[in-house]
Each structure stands twice: as structure tokens, then as C-alpha cells.
Amino acid sequence: MFTGFHSMTQTDAELATLSLHEERDYRFMSFSASDAVTLGLSIRKRFRGSSRHVKGKGLVISIQTIAGHTLFSCTVGDLGHPDGVGDVSLDSWACLEGMVNVVRRTGHSSFYVEKSMGAMGKTPQEMGIQGDFRVNGGAFPIWLQNAPCCPIGVVACYSGSSQDDHTLVVHTVRDYLAKLSRPAGSSTPAPESIPPMINPHMVNVPPHDVNRESNEWEHATTDYGISEAPYHP
């Protein structure tokens, strides 16, 4: 009776593997301060058009270089209203910075780190990730196609929902890369230029590959469960 519902549920290991695929597929040819502003405003626009914003949810956005130089920063919503209810909280920026620190330390998205730790049944404390680190989805590394040594920046947003924040950032990065890949004067994407966003509910892994795909994240971990080197498919 519940077979269809069960098949839509993704394990932490599967979500971690999908996150690695996103990091591999969504990489820039180049990235400038102007790109950061355009990308940041695109995240803001997409969120403002979402049902979450309509329901009163707020968001903070930051795009930084890996060295910490801020390229874009924005708040969607207000700290407080006359009725005493705010769209964003006082600790929103601290939470976002903690997620950014996770990307700086691991070279991976904070969502990947969260799900890979969940797949191992470990907590941040058990893995030695404490202090100024926050293991929640929403921070995504900015990679250059010709620089596989390390990410050059981080794009992050925080609203309090790990899955939604990660999806918001990744969808916007995907669409922005697709726009950059279009031929000049074209209103349609160049064919096969940017891989489509993976739908986790439609992934069909052949039986003989299940173990390899589901355990792919295991080979990108160290003693404390985070990667010391970029993922190579």
C-alpha cells in the first residue's frame, strides 16, 4: 500500500551522493564581483516569489570569496514588526557564517556534510565539528571548471530550513549557469550545455551500482568525516 510513498524517500547517503554530483556539474568558467551581485539578486528574487516568503519567512544571503571577502550581502525581511514578529532572527547571520565555515573547512556544500554525517550516524560533536561551524544545508561552494584544487568562493543563504535553503541556492546556481551558456542573442538555452537539476525522487540506479553510488560519500571523508580534497567523479 505504501510502496509508492516509500520509494520517494531518499536516504542520507543518496542525498549526499546527489550533492556531490551537484558540486561536480555546476561549475563556473569564471566568477567576478558582477556575477556575485547578479547571482545574489537572483536568489533574492526567487525567494521573494516563493510560498515561504508569502507565509512570512525571511532570508539572509551572502556570497564571499574563500578568503572571506564579501561580494554580496542581503536580508530579505525585517528583524521586527510592530506586532513583535520578525521575518529573520538575531542569530540568522551567525548561523549563515557557521555554514560558510563548513564549506571553507571541507570544500563541500554544508548540505553534503550534513547528509554524509547522517549516513554515518554521527553528530557534529562526534565528528569534531563544533564552535563556529553549523552543519545545515544552504552554503554551496563556487568552483571554477579549470581550478579543481579548491573552491574560490561560497554562496549561502539561511532561513532555517536545511533542505529548502540548499535547493534554493543550487537551483539558482543551475539557472544562472544555464543563462551564461546561451549563445549571444539567444533566448533559449544551448542544448546540453548545463546538466539538468537532479530530481532525487526520479533517480534510477541499476541494482549492481547501488552500493557504489550510495557509498560514494564514504571515500571523501577523513577521521572527522569531512573531505580534505575536492571530489573527483
C-alpha atoms as a printed R data frame, in Angstrom:
    type eleno elety resid chain resno      x      y       z
1   ATOM     1    CA   MET     A     1  0.000  0.000   0.000
2   ATOM     2    CA   PHE     A     2  2.793  2.403   0.890
3   ATOM     3    CA   THR     A     3  5.299  1.266  -1.742
4   ATOM     4    CA   GLY     A     4  4.978  4.415  -3.841
5   ATOM     5    CA   PHE     A     5  5.445  6.703  -0.857
6   ATOM     6    CA   HIS     A     6  8.419  4.747   0.421
7   ATOM     7    CA   SER     A     7 10.163  4.888  -2.968
8   ATOM     8    CA   MET     A     8 10.154  8.701  -2.838
9   ATOM     9    CA   THR     A     9 12.072  8.785   0.429
10  ATOM    10    CA   GLN     A    10 15.777  9.404  -0.065
11  ATOM    11    CA   THR     A    11 18.377  8.174   2.392
12  ATOM    12    CA   ASP     A    12 21.067 10.481   3.743
13  ATOM    13    CA   ALA     A    13 23.664  8.533   1.727
14  ATOM    14    CA   GLU     A    14 21.716  9.070  -1.506
15  ATOM    15    CA   LEU     A    15 21.250 12.775  -0.793
16  ATOM    16    CA   ALA     A    16 24.972 13.106  -0.030
17  ATOM    17    CA   THR     A    17 25.804 11.465  -3.375
18  ATOM    18    CA   LEU     A    18 23.413 13.790  -5.215
19  ATOM    19    CA   SER     A    19 25.073 16.758  -3.525
20  ATOM    20    CA   LEU     A    20 28.472 15.638  -4.820
21  ATOM    21    CA   HIS     A    21 27.024 15.416  -8.329
22  ATOM    22    CA   GLU     A    22 25.745 18.992  -7.996
23  ATOM    23    CA   GLU     A    23 29.196 20.212  -6.963
24  ATOM    24    CA   ARG     A    24 30.714 18.412  -9.952
25  ATOM    25    CA   ASP     A    25 28.166 19.630 -12.513
26  ATOM    26    CA   TYR     A    26 27.539 23.252 -11.503
27  ATOM    27    CA   ARG     A    27 30.888 24.968 -12.005
28  ATOM    28    CA   PHE     A    28 31.738 28.363 -13.484
29  ATOM    29    CA   MET     A    29 34.064 29.243 -16.348
30  ATOM    30    CA   SER     A    30 34.902 32.416 -14.409
31  ATOM    31    CA   PHE     A    31 33.413 34.325 -11.493
32  ATOM    32    CA   SER     A    32 33.525 38.074 -10.852
33  ATOM    33    CA   ALA     A    33 32.035 40.541  -8.395
34  ATOM    34    CA   SER     A    34 29.378 41.329 -11.005
35  ATOM    35    CA   ASP     A    35 28.474 37.651 -11.183
36  ATOM    36    CA   ALA     A    36 28.101 37.618  -7.406
37  ATOM    37    CA   VAL     A    37 25.681 40.554  -7.474
38  ATOM    38    CA   THR     A    38 23.595 39.035 -10.266
39  ATOM    39    CA   LEU     A    39 23.536 35.624  -8.583
40  ATOM    40    CA   GLY     A    40 22.658 37.133  -5.196
41  ATOM    41    CA   LEU     A    41 19.805 39.186  -6.624
42  ATOM    42    CA   SER     A    42 18.539 36.090  -8.444
43  ATOM    43    CA   ILE     A    43 18.397 34.199  -5.137
44  ATOM    44    CA   ARG     A    44 16.552 37.123  -3.579
45  ATOM    45    CA   LYS     A    45 14.038 37.300  -6.441
46  ATOM    46    CA   ARG     A    46 13.394 33.552  -6.409
47  ATOM    47    CA   PHE     A    47 12.828 33.538  -2.648
48  ATOM    48    CA   ARG     A    48 10.529 36.559  -2.739
49  ATOM    49    CA   GLY     A    49  8.387 34.710  -5.267
50  ATOM    50    CA   SER     A    50  8.152 31.601  -3.108
51  ATOM    51    CA   SER     A    51  5.289 30.472  -0.903
52  ATOM    52    CA   ARG     A    52  7.657 30.505   2.066
53  ATOM    53    CA   HIS     A    53  8.139 34.263   1.750
54  ATOM    54    CA   VAL     A    54  4.404 34.785   1.275
55  ATOM    55    CA   LYS     A    55  3.891 32.961   4.569
56  ATOM    56    CA   GLY     A    56  6.194 35.429   6.331
57  ATOM    57    CA   LYS     A    57  9.546 33.666   6.187
58  ATOM    58    CA   GLY     A    58 12.713 35.759   5.894
59  ATOM    59    CA   LEU     A    59 16.162 35.033   4.462
60  ATOM    60    CA   VAL     A    60 19.755 36.222   4.682
61  ATOM    61    CA   ILE     A    61 22.098 35.832   1.688
62  ATOM    62    CA   SER     A    62 25.882 36.074   1.415
63  ATOM    63    CA   ILE     A    63 28.370 35.457  -1.386
64  ATOM    64    CA   GLN     A    64 32.024 35.507  -0.353
65  ATOM    65    CA   THR     A    65 35.425 34.559  -1.664
66  ATOM    66    CA   ILE     A    66 37.017 31.579   0.040
67  ATOM    67    CA   ALA     A    67 39.285 34.084   1.831
68  ATOM    68    CA   GLY     A    68 36.271 35.853   3.347
69  ATOM    69    CA   HIS     A    69 35.937 38.908   1.082
70  ATOM    70    CA   THR     A    70 32.214 39.763   0.849
71  ATOM    71    CA   LEU     A    71 30.944 40.178  -2.717
72  ATOM    72    CA   PHE     A    72 27.208 40.286  -1.990
73  ATOM    73    CA   SER     A    73 25.124 40.501   1.182
74  ATOM    74    CA   CYS     A    74 21.395 40.941   1.591
75  ATOM    75    CA   THR     A    75 18.496 40.459   4.015
76  ATOM    76    CA   VAL     A    76 15.009 39.580   2.801
77  ATOM    77    CA   GLY     A    77 12.555 40.568   5.530
78  ATOM    78    CA   ASP     A    78 12.760 42.546   8.739
79  ATOM    79    CA   LEU     A    79 14.037 41.862  12.215
80  ATOM    80    CA   GLY     A    80 10.859 43.077  13.856
81  ATOM    81    CA   HIS     A    81  7.395 44.392  13.138
82  ATOM    82    CA   PRO     A    82  5.037 46.449  15.299
83  ATOM    83    CA   ASP     A    83  3.284 43.227  16.270
84  ATOM    84    CA   GLY     A    84  6.586 41.841  17.577
85  ATOM    85    CA   VAL     A    85  7.021 39.171  14.896
86  ATOM    86    CA   GLY     A    86 10.147 39.237  12.701
87  ATOM    87    CA   ASP     A    87 10.938 37.641   9.346
88  ATOM    88    CA   VAL     A    88 14.545 37.000  10.358
89  ATOM    89    CA   SER     A    89 16.097 36.386  13.753
90  ATOM    90    CA   LEU     A    90 19.043 37.966  15.540
91  ATOM    91    CA   ASP     A    91 21.198 34.883  15.030
92  ATOM    92    CA   SER     A    92 20.472 34.423  11.304
93  ATOM    93    CA   TRP     A    93 23.805 35.872  10.193
94  ATOM    94    CA   ALA     A    94 25.724 33.863  12.789
95  ATOM    95    CA   CYS     A    95 24.052 30.688  11.510
96  ATOM    96    CA   LEU     A    96 24.907 31.583   7.923
97  ATOM    97    CA   GLU     A    97 28.545 32.264   8.764
98  ATOM    98    CA   GLY     A    98 28.741 28.915  10.528
99  ATOM    99    CA   MET     A    99 27.561 27.195   7.337
100 ATOM   100    CA   VAL     A   100 30.083 29.150   5.264
101 ATOM   101    CA   ASN     A   101 32.836 27.990   7.629
102 ATOM   102    CA   VAL     A   102 31.832 24.380   6.970
103 ATOM   103    CA   VAL     A   103 32.380 24.918   3.222
104 ATOM   104    CA   ARG     A   104 35.733 26.596   3.852
105 ATOM   105    CA   ARG     A   105 36.893 23.710   6.018
106 ATOM   106    CA   THR     A   106 35.633 20.832   3.859
107 ATOM   107    CA   GLY     A   107 35.418 22.166   0.293
108 ATOM   108    CA   HIS     A   108 31.887 20.714   0.108
109 ATOM   109    CA   SER     A   109 28.380 22.078   0.472
110 ATOM   110    CA   SER     A   110 27.081 22.238   4.018
111 ATOM   111    CA   PHE     A   111 24.161 20.037   2.916
112 ATOM   112    CA   TYR     A   112 26.576 17.339   1.746
113 ATOM   113    CA   VAL     A   113 28.395 17.448   5.086
114 ATOM   114    CA   GLU     A   114 25.095 17.236   6.967
115 ATOM   115    CA   LYS     A   115 23.830 14.257   4.961
116 ATOM   116    CA   SER     A   116 27.137 12.374   4.875
117 ATOM   117    CA   MET     A   117 27.356 12.645   8.655
118 ATOM   118    CA   GLY     A   118 23.762 11.460   8.919
119 ATOM   119    CA   ALA     A   119 24.582  8.487   6.703
120 ATOM   120    CA   MET     A   120 27.355  7.537   9.111
121 ATOM   121    CA   GLY     A   121 25.093  8.035  12.118
122 ATOM   122    CA   LYS     A   122 27.390 10.689  13.545
123 ATOM   123    CA   THR     A   123 26.710 14.057  15.169
124 ATOM   124    CA   PRO     A   124 28.799 17.207  14.589
125 ATOM   125    CA   GLN     A   125 30.206 16.848  18.093
126 ATOM   126    CA   GLU     A   126 31.276 13.262  17.446
127 ATOM   127    CA   MET     A   127 32.996 14.364  14.238
128 ATOM   128    CA   GLY     A   128 34.839 17.234  15.909
129 ATOM   129    CA   ILE     A   129 32.828 19.969  14.206
130 ATOM   130    CA   GLN     A   130 31.982 22.492  16.905
131 ATOM   131    CA   GLY     A   131 32.360 26.153  17.729
132 ATOM   132    CA   ASP     A   132 31.987 28.430  14.707
133 ATOM   133    CA   PHE     A   133 30.587 25.697  12.442
134 ATOM   134    CA   ARG     A   134 26.932 24.976  11.644
135 ATOM   135    CA   VAL     A   135 26.052 21.792   9.785
136 ATOM   136    CA   ASN     A   136 22.904 22.779   7.901
137 ATOM   137    CA   GLY     A   137 22.175 22.959   4.196
138 ATOM   138    CA   GLY     A   138 22.335 26.316   2.425
139 ATOM   139    CA   ALA     A   139 26.030 27.020   1.754
140 ATOM   140    CA   PHE     A   140 27.393 25.877  -1.608
141 ATOM   141    CA   PRO     A   141 30.976 26.073  -2.943
142 ATOM   142    CA   ILE     A   142 31.735 28.150  -6.030
143 ATOM   143    CA   TRP     A   143 34.070 26.103  -8.226
144 ATOM   144    CA   LEU     A   144 35.854 27.073 -11.424
145 ATOM   145    CA   GLN     A   145 35.989 24.446 -14.160
146 ATOM   146    CA   ASN     A   146 39.732 24.889 -14.638
147 ATOM   147    CA   ALA     A   147 40.646 25.058 -10.931
148 ATOM   148    CA   PRO     A   148 39.986 21.667  -9.288
149 ATOM   149    CA   CYS     A   149 42.337 22.360  -6.370
150 ATOM   150    CA   CYS     A   150 39.755 24.182  -4.232
151 ATOM   151    CA   PRO     A   151 36.581 26.305  -4.473
152 ATOM   152    CA   ILE     A   152 37.135 30.028  -4.978
153 ATOM   153    CA   GLY     A   153 34.038 31.191  -3.115
154 ATOM   154    CA   VAL     A   154 30.852 30.333  -1.245
155 ATOM   155    CA   VAL     A   155 27.238 31.239  -1.976
156 ATOM   156    CA   ALA     A   156 24.967 30.814   1.035
157 ATOM   157    CA   CYS     A   157 21.513 31.594   2.330
158 ATOM   158    CA   TYR     A   158 19.776 30.881   5.619
159 ATOM   159    CA   SER     A   159 16.091 30.807   6.518
160 ATOM   160    CA   GLY     A   160 16.116 27.932   8.982
161 ATOM   161    CA   SER     A   161 15.251 25.107   6.559
162 ATOM   162    CA   SER     A   162 18.226 22.959   5.556
163 ATOM   163    CA   GLN     A   163 16.627 21.279   2.523
164 ATOM   164    CA   ASP     A   164 14.833 24.390   1.240
165 ATOM   165    CA   ASP     A   165 17.881 26.638   1.592
166 ATOM   166    CA   HIS     A   166 20.120 24.142  -0.215
167 ATOM   167    CA   THR     A   167 17.583 23.720  -3.015
168 ATOM   168    CA   LEU     A   168 17.156 27.483  -3.380
169 ATOM   169    CA   VAL     A   169 20.890 28.051  -3.810
170 ATOM   170    CA   VAL     A   170 21.511 25.082  -6.126
171 ATOM   171    CA   HIS     A   171 18.521 25.829  -8.380
172 ATOM   172    CA   THR     A   172 19.619 29.450  -8.734
173 ATOM   173    CA   VAL     A   173 23.237 28.497  -9.491
174 ATOM   174    CA   ARG     A   174 21.998 25.967 -12.074
175 ATOM   175    CA   ASP     A   175 19.765 28.517 -13.817
176 ATOM   176    CA   TYR     A   176 22.435 31.214 -13.777
177 ATOM   177    CA   LEU     A   177 24.973 28.870 -15.369
178 ATOM   178    CA   ALA     A   178 22.397 27.912 -17.989
179 ATOM   179    CA   LYS     A   179 21.863 31.599 -18.776
180 ATOM   180    CA   LEU     A   180 25.614 32.195 -19.115
181 ATOM   181    CA   SER     A   181 25.897 29.264 -21.525
182 ATOM   182    CA   ARG     A   182 23.348 30.619 -24.006
183 ATOM   183    CA   PRO     A   183 24.677 31.949 -27.311
184 ATOM   184    CA   ALA     A   184 24.640 35.731 -27.629
185 ATOM   185    CA   GLY     A   185 21.174 36.943 -28.657
186 ATOM   186    CA   SER     A   186 19.543 33.607 -27.947
187 ATOM   187    CA   SER     A   187 16.504 33.329 -25.704
188 ATOM   188    CA   THR     A   188 16.782 29.568 -25.280
189 ATOM   189    CA   PRO     A   189 19.487 27.539 -23.528
190 ATOM   190    CA   ALA     A   190 22.255 25.972 -25.546
191 ATOM   191    CA   PRO     A   191 21.484 22.259 -25.894
192 ATOM   192    CA   GLU     A   192 23.180 20.012 -23.347
193 ATOM   193    CA   SER     A   193 25.266 22.922 -22.049
194 ATOM   194    CA   ILE     A   194 24.312 22.593 -18.387
195 ATOM   195    CA   PRO     A   195 23.221 19.308 -16.809
196 ATOM   196    CA   PRO     A   196 19.602 19.452 -15.602
197 ATOM   197    CA   MET     A   197 18.871 19.594 -11.889
198 ATOM   198    CA   ILE     A   198 18.735 16.087 -10.487
199 ATOM   199    CA   ASN     A   199 15.319 15.118  -9.152
200 ATOM   200    CA   PRO     A   200 16.104 12.900  -6.149
201 ATOM   201    CA   HIS     A   201 12.716 11.225  -6.483
202 ATOM   202    CA   MET     A   202 13.406 10.096 -10.061
203 ATOM   203    CA   VAL     A   203 16.911  8.675  -9.665
204 ATOM   204    CA   ASN     A   204 17.048  5.128 -11.012
205 ATOM   205    CA   VAL     A   205 20.299  3.427 -10.042
206 ATOM   206    CA   PRO     A   206 20.893 -0.040 -11.573
207 ATOM   207    CA   PRO     A   207 20.994 -2.797  -8.910
208 ATOM   208    CA   HIS     A   208 24.645 -3.636  -9.485
209 ATOM   209    CA   ASP     A   209 25.601  0.027  -8.888
210 ATOM   210    CA   VAL     A   210 23.593  0.678  -5.748
211 ATOM   211    CA   ASN     A   211 26.431  0.097  -3.278
212 ATOM   212    CA   ARG     A   212 28.880  2.161  -5.251
213 ATOM   213    CA   GLU     A   213 26.514  5.121  -5.624
214 ATOM   214    CA   SER     A   214 25.187  5.049  -2.082
215 ATOM   215    CA   ASN     A   215 28.654  4.747  -0.530
216 ATOM   216    CA   GLU     A   216 30.398  7.255  -2.769
217 ATOM   217    CA   TRP     A   217 30.487  9.791   0.043
218 ATOM   218    CA   GLU     A   218 32.472  7.405   2.249
219 ATOM   219    CA   HIS     A   219 35.586  7.814   0.131
220 ATOM   220    CA   ALA     A   220 35.599 11.587   0.568
221 ATOM   221    CA   THR     A   221 35.893 11.510   4.347
222 ATOM   222    CA   THR     A   222 38.742 11.702   6.826
223 ATOM   223    CA   ASP     A   223 38.977 10.918  10.525
224 ATOM   224    CA   TYR     A   224 36.397 13.568  11.356
225 ATOM   225    CA   GLY     A   225 34.193 12.794   8.366
226 ATOM   226    CA   ILE     A   226 34.952 15.688   6.028
227 ATOM   227    CA   SER     A   227 36.931 15.858   2.833
228 ATOM   228    CA   GLU     A   228 40.478 17.149   2.645
229 ATOM   229    CA   ALA     A   229 40.416 17.069  -1.150
230 ATOM   230    CA   PRO     A   230 37.836 18.053  -3.779
231 ATOM   231    CA   TYR     A   231 35.518 15.372  -5.068
232 ATOM   232    CA   HIS     A   232 36.550 13.781  -8.353
233 ATOM   233    CA   PRO     A   233 33.881 11.707 -10.121
